[in-house]
Amino acid sequence: MSRFSLAFHLDPKLNAPLYRQIYQRVKAAIMEGQLARGSRVPSVRALASELGVARATVENAYGLLTAEGFLQSRGQAGTVVSAPESLSAPAPSPVRESKARRPINPMLPSVSSLPFQLGLPALDAFPRAIWSRIVSRQIRHTAINDLGHPPLTGVESLRHSIARYLQLSRGFTCRPEQIFLCAGYAPVLDLIIGSLLQPGDGVWLEDPGYPVTQAFFRAAGAVPMAVNVDDEGMNVPQAVKEHPLARFAVVTPAHQSPTGVTMSLSRRMALLDWAARQQAWIIEDDYDSEFRYHGQPLPSLKSLDTQGRVIYAGTFSKVMFPALRCGYVVVPESLVEKLEAYSPLRICGTPPLVQSSIAEFIEQGHFYRHLKRMRQLYAERRGYLKQALTAAFGADVLQVTEQAGGIQLCARLNANLNDAAIARRAREQGLAVQALSDWQVLRRERGDALRPNGLLMGFPNITSPQEAQALAARLSAVVCANQK
């Protein structure tokens, strides 16, 4: 049995029954201090949904933990950890001074809410009433100490909530002190680069890949090394052969951005093996892996990391809403002091009120319920757009790429069409379509067979088949005009 299966999935083939596996995972989290005394665990319904098991299975696990004194039921208030205080997580390391580095200010994409906008979750489906009550309660309970300078690395309650979420839902264990809160993905990159990168360092970048990542590393003086993406994700054997001495690799293994493919297990293990040999760092951008349409979310690459080489980046912008301006990074134990020392130069820009509200949103179980609803909704809304595009275009013009999750759709174009020109014209018509070729790391000639040619579209805010049909018709008019 592979570590991949054991670490992240409940395995019916194991001798231990499913309830016992849940029991062991939660108990380990408590014993290691990831679940502190008094913290609330997910409800039976929420955890059963997250793991894809019957509620009775979770009830049996919780019952055993309660009988052994690890959990305590408080009725409508939920189930909380009742373990001794001695099992709490260790105290954070002291902050140290660091030399200032040149700030990185690349040109970032503008923000909009036009049709097909990428990275925008379903804003109409977010539970705003619940969120408003939580924020109002946080404001009413503001203490004098809350009015001072906030923690540089993030509010403690949210760091603990994220650690518990990652332990129970993403399959790896970390201390809250390994988690650094930032105001989104770009500040996460800024923190990592400022703390670790030296000008001239080589970095593997997925090709095609997220333009913001490319911009930050170029601005920092890194040497971008384009690595092709195929149906198994980043082509690690190619990268090892052509660029073995790189110091960083940036990957989106669960749902490659932008193609949507999943990195195979063999590629993941090869990437980890290279990083261990070269003492290189892997930055795992886990930007929307929660939204898998069928089955459980895929395990993270970090859960396979036994050598402490993976830096895990997550965000609340896509699972909740972008206006939160809140992301986070989980670093290996060996890097905690380095990032703590650099943090005074890149303090967390997310207001403490927002951070505390997110923590309460998670602890009360609303976060897990929201994720479950969004998985179903996004599968439905992606279906609206796929059907509309299929009806509006012939298969010889545009084909929708199959994918198992995510909040953006990739459609391949006929080789005779220019995706960049189509995307420009679409934006002029108020459609926030992006060209797949604009996500390249290395620019190639239009006739090159390796040049990606397609369109990227966000679909979460398409609320009906009729709306999808109208948008597909507008896009079809743009493509037809470009063919003339």
N, C-alpha and C positions, 0 to 999 in steps of 0.2 A: 504493500500500500504506500503511495507517495505521500510525502509531507504535505503536498498541496491539498489532498483530500482530507487528511487528518486535521490539518490546521484550520480549515475553513468550512467544511461541510459536515453535517451529521451523516455518518456512514452506516447504513443498515447492515452492511456486511461484517461489521466489527462484532466481537463477542459481547461487548457492552451494549445494552439496549439504548434506544434513542434518548429516553428520559435520563438514563445514567450519564450519557455524554453531555447533555445539557447541565446536569448536576455538577459534573466534574469541571466544566468550563466556568460556570459561575463561581463555584467554590474556589477555583484557582485564582480568579480575579479578586475575590475577597482576601484570600491568603496573601496575595502579592501586593495588596494595598490599592488595587485599581478601583475597587468598590469600597468606599470608606463607610464607617459607621454612620447610620442615619440617612445615607443616600438611597434614593428610590430606584428600584429596578423596573424594567418594562413590565407592563401588565401581561397577564397570561395571554390575552387575546393578541396584543401587539407582538409579543415574542413568538407566539405560534405562527402568526402571519409572516413574520420576518424569516423564520427558519423553514416554513413550509411544512409544518407538522400539525397534528391534531392538538386541540387545546388540552385534552386530557394528558398528553405527553408532557407538556410544560407544567401542568398542575402537579403531576407526580414528582417532577424534579424539584419544584418549589416546595412541595410538601416534605420531601426528604431534607431539604436545606433548612426548612423551618424546624423540623423535629430535632436537627442537630444544633440548632441555635444560631445558624448563620443568617437566617431571614426572620422577619417578624411581620405578620399581617396587621394592618391598621384599618381594615374595612374599606370605606370609600376613599380614605387617604392613600390607599395603595399598599404595596409591600416594600419594606425597607430593610437595609442591612443592619443586623443587630450584633455583628462581630465586635470583639474588643477593640478599644482605641489603639492598642498596640499594633494592629494590622493596618493602620493608616499609612498613606504614601509618605515617603521621606521628604524632608524639607528641601526647598529649592536651593541651588548653589548660589553663592554671593555674586553680585554683579561686579565685573572688573572693567577697568578703563581700556580703551582701544584707540589706536591712531585713526584719525578721520580719513575717509576715502572720498574720492570724487563722486558726487551724486550722479545717478544715472537717470536721464530724462529722455527716453526715446519717444518717438511720435506714436501715440496710441490711437486706436480706432475711436471715432466719435460715437457718442451714445445716441441711440434713437429708438423709437418703438414703431417703425414702419413694418408693413407686412413682410414676412420671411426673415425678420431680424434674428440673427444668430445669438445664442447664449441667453435668450430671454425665456424664463419659465412661464407657465400659464398663470398670469397675474389674476385672472378672474376667479381662479380656483383656490387661491390661498385663503386660509381661514382668518380673514381680517378682524372679525369680531373678537375671536379668541386672542389674537395678537394684541389688539387694542386694550383688552382687559388686563393682559399681562403687563404691558408697558405702563398702563395707568397705575397698577398696583406697585410696580417698581418705583414710580415717581412718588406715590404717597408714602412709601416706606423708606424714602431717602434719608440716610443718617448724616450727621455732620461730617464724619470721616469720608463719606462718599463724595464730598464736594472738593476734596483736595486733588492733588496730582494722581492720576490713575497709574496702575502698574505698567511698567514699560513693556512687559512681555504678554500682557493680557490679564483679564480678570480671572481670579483663581477658580471661581465656581464654574466658569465656562470651560476652562482647561480640564477640570475634573469631569465635566459632562462629556466632553469630546473623548477623553480617554476611555470612559465607560462605553460610549457608543462604538468606538473602534474595536474594543475588546469583544463586545457581544455581536456586532454586525459586520465588521470588516476583517475579523479573524487574527488580529495581532495585539500584543500587549505593549503598553508604553506607560511611563510615568507622566503625570501632568507637567512636570518640569521639562519634559522633552517637547512640549507643545508650545509654539509661539504664535500668538494671534497677530494678524496683519489686516490691513484694509483692502483685501482682495488679492488676486493672483499676482498682479504686477508687483505690489510691495513684497509678496512672498519671494519672488525671484530676486528683487532688490536686496532683501535681507540675506539670502543664500549667497548671491554673487559677492556682495560686499564683505561677507565674512570669510569666504573660502577661495574665491577665484583670484588668480594672478594673471595680468595681461600676458597674452601669448598662449594660455592654456587651450588645449583642444577640447571641443565639445561635440559629441555625436548629437545630431538633430534629425528627427524623422523628416523625410522628404517624400510627399508634402507634409507640412507641419504647421503648428500655430504661429502666425507672424509675430505676435507679441513676444514669444519666447526668443525667436530669432533676433528681434530688435534689441532686446535687453543684452543678450550675450555679445552681439556685435558692438554695442555701445560701450561695453565693459572691456573691450580689447581682446575678447576671446577669439579663437580661430574656429569658425563653424565648419563642421565636417558632415556633409550631407550623407544620410544613409537611406537607401530606398526602402519603401514600404510595400510589401506584397500581401498575399492572403494569409500570412502568418504573423503579420505585424512588422516591426523593424527588422531588417535583414542583418541580424547580429553577426553571422559568419562573414558577410561582406565587410562589415565595419571592423571586425577583428583583423581581417586580412589587409585592409587598406589603411586603417588608422588605429593601430594597436596601442599607441601611447597616449591616447586622449585621457583627460582627467575627469571629464563629466560625460554623462549620457542623459538626455531628457526624453522620457517616453510617456505615452498614454496607453498602457497595455490593455486595460479593460475595454476601452472603446476608442480606438485610435482616432485622433483628431487630425484630419477631417474625414478619412475614408470609412470609419466605422468598424474596421476589422478588429478582431481580438488577437492579442499576441499569444502564440501557442506556448504550451508548457515547456517544450524543448528550447524555444527561443528565450524564455524567461530564465531557465536554468543556465543557458549559455551566457546570458547577459550578467547574471550574478557571479558566475565563475570568472568571467573577464574582470569584473570590478574587484573581486577579491585578489586576483593575481596582480593587478596593476595598482591596487590601493586607490581606485577611482571611485567617484561618487555617482550614484544613479538618482536622478530626480524623477519621481513618479507623480505625474499630474493626474490625479484621480478625480477629474472634474465633473463627471456625470454618471459614474458607474452605478449609482443607486437606482437608475432608471433602466432596469432590464425588464423587457415585456413579459418574459416567460421564466418561471423558476426564480431562484434566489439571485441576488446580485453576485457578480463574479468576485472571487477573492482578490485581494490586492497583491501586487508584487512584493510588497514589504513583508507580508506574512511568510514568504519563502526565504527571507533574508536571515541567514544565521551568522553572517560575518559583520553585520552592522554597516552596510554600504549604501542602503536605500534611504533617501530623504523623501518623505511622503507629503504631498501638498493636497489639501482639500479646500472646499469653499462652500459657503452657504448661499452664494449668489444664485446658483442654479437650482438648489434644492428648496430654497425659500423665496427670496427675491433680491435683485441686484442692489437696490437702494440701501441694503444693510451695510454694504461695503465691508464685508467680513470674510476673511479666509484664514487658513491656519497651515502651519507646517510642523511635521513631526520629524525630529532629527535623531540620529543614533546617540547613545549615551556619550560617545567620545566627542561629540560636537556641541554638547550643551553649553559648556563654559565659553567656547568661541562665540556662539550666537548671543549668549548673555552679555559678553563683553562688548559686542557690536551693537546691541539693542539700544543703548542711549543715543546712537546716531540715527536710528530708524525706529522710533517708538511706534507702538501700535496706534493706528489712526482711527480705530473704531471706537465710538463713545462707550464708556463703561455702562451707561444705561442700556444701550443696545446689546452689549455682551451679556449682561445679567439677564436681560429679557430672553435672549436665545437660550441661555442655560435653563431658565424656568420652562420654556417651550419644550425643551428636550426632556427635562425631568418629569414633567406632567404627562408625558406620553403623546403629546400632540405631534411631535416631529415624526415619530414612527407611523402614526395614523396618516399623516399627510403624505409621506413617501408611498404608502400602500395605495392611496387614492390616485396619486400622480402616475404611478406605473400603469394603472388601468386606463387612465384618461389619455396618456400620451400614446399608448398603443392604438387607441381609438382615433385620436386626431391625426396621427401619422397615416392611418388608413384612409382618412378623408383626403389627404393631400396626394397620397400615392394613387388612389383611384382617379382623382381629378386629372393628375398629370398623365396617367396612362390613357385616359379618354381624350385629352387635348392634343397629345403628341403621338405620332407613330413610333413604333419600336426602332425604326431606322434613324430617328432624330434624337430621341431621349429615352433612356432606360433608368429606372430607379434602382439603386443598389440595395440589395437585401441587407438588413442588419437586425440584431437582436435587442438593441436598446438605444439610449441616447435621446437628445432633444433637437437633433438636426438631421436633415435628410440630404443624402448625396445622390445626384442624378448624373449619369455619364452622358456626354453629348457625342454626336456623330463627329468623326475625326475632321471632317471638312468645315466644321463650325468653330468659331473662335470664342471660347468661353469668356475671356477677358472683355472683349468688345460687347458681348451680350450682357454681361454683368454691368458694365458702364451704362449702357442704354437703359437697362432695367432700373438702375438707381435714378436715372433722370426721370423715369416714369413713376417714381415713388415706391419701388420694390427693392427691398434691402437684400438682394441676391448677391452672393459672392462667387467669384470664379475660383475653381479648384487650382488653376495654374498660378494664381496669385499667392498661393500658400507654399509654393516651391521654395526650397533653400537655394538650389542652383538653377539659374535661368537657362533654358534650352531653346533651341530654335523650334519654330512652330511645327516643322515637319518631323521632328524627332519623335520616334515611337514611344519613348519613355515620358514624354511630356504629358502630365495629367490634363484631362480636358473634361470639365463637368461643372455643375452648378451646386452650390451649397445653400440650403434653405432651412430656416427655422419654422417649426410647425405648431408649437405648444399653444399659441394664441389663435389658431384657426378653430373656431367653435362649432362649425356645422359643415355638412357636405356642400351646401349652397355657397358658403363663403369660399371654400376650397376651389369649387368650380369657377367662381368669378376670378379668383387670383390666377388660376391656371390659364384661363382665357387671356388675361392681361399679359402673362408671361409668354404665351404662345404668339401673341401679336408682336412682341418685342423680337422673338426669335425669327419670325417670318420677315420682319423688316430688316433684320441683319443678313438674311439670305439673299436679299435683292441686290 
